[in-house]
């Protein structure tokens, strides 16, 4: 039961009701874990590349889980199925099937 209640490593720690940012965290906005939220990755010409699962979401970007065969370039369009919104984004990091994207400003 205790292991379920323990939170995994995160970018913010709660203390006295306020969030404290981890100094090593480079995000400008706090990220929020989402559950079973889908999205789509498109190329800059609006051609579909693959579906994805949104793991974390913030105002500035997202962490996505993609299929192992997906070939995603560094500049993409990201469509959030729940919000029905599209945004230009840049892939900032990749690790296995996960990638972090930063939304264009």
N, C-alpha and C positions, 0 to 999 in steps of 0.2 A: 504494500500500500504506500509506504513512504517513497519508494522509487517512482511511483506514479505521480506523486505530489511534487517531487523535485522538478524544477524546470531545467531544461537543457541549457547549455551555454548560450547566453544571449547578449545583445548589445546594450541592454539597459538593465539596471538593477533598481528594485523598488526600495525606498528607504523613507519611512515616515509619510507614505502616501505620494511622494514625489519620485519621478524617475531621474536617476543619475546616469549620465552617459559614460560609457567606458572610454577612457582616453585613447585606447588603441583603435576604436571604431572610427572609420573614415566617412560614414554616411552623414549627410546633413540633416536628414529626417529619420525619425525612428521607423523601423520596419515592423510590420504586423503579420504574424503567421496567418495564413488562410487555409481553409480546409475544403478539399474537393472542388476547387474552382478551376475552370478550364479557360484556355486562351488559344490564340492562333498566332503563328509567326508567318509573316509575308515578306517577300522581297520588296525593295523600294518601288517596284512597278506594280505593286498590289497583287502579285502572283503568290498563291499559297505555297508555303514550304512544308509546314507541319503543324499539327496540334500540339499543345503543351499543357502541363499542369502548373498552376501558379502556387509556389510554396510560400513565399513571403512577398509582401507588397508594401511600398511606401510611396510618398508623393514623388520621390525622385527616381524610383526604379522598382525592379522586381527580381526575385530569384525564381527561375523556371526549370522544370524537369522536361526534357525533350526525349523523343525516341532515339535509340542508339544509332539508327541509320540516318538521322537528320543531318543535313549539311547546311549549316546556318552561317551566313556571312557576318561581318562585323556591324554592318548597318542594316537595320531591319525596320519593319512596321510591326507593331504588336497590337493585337486586338483582344480586349478583355470581354469574354462572352457574357459575363454577368452584368457589367456596366454598359455593354454595347458601345464601347469607345475604342478608338484607334489612336495610337501615338507612335511617332518616330522614336527610335531608340538605338543605342549603341551597345554592343556586347562588350562588357568590361572585364569579365573573367569567365573561364570555363574549367570545370572539373568533372570528368566523366560525362554523365548525361545531364548534369546541372550547368546552368549558366546564370550569370548576373547581368542584368541590363540596366542602363541608365537612360531615362526618358530625356528627349531633346527639350531644351528650354525655349 
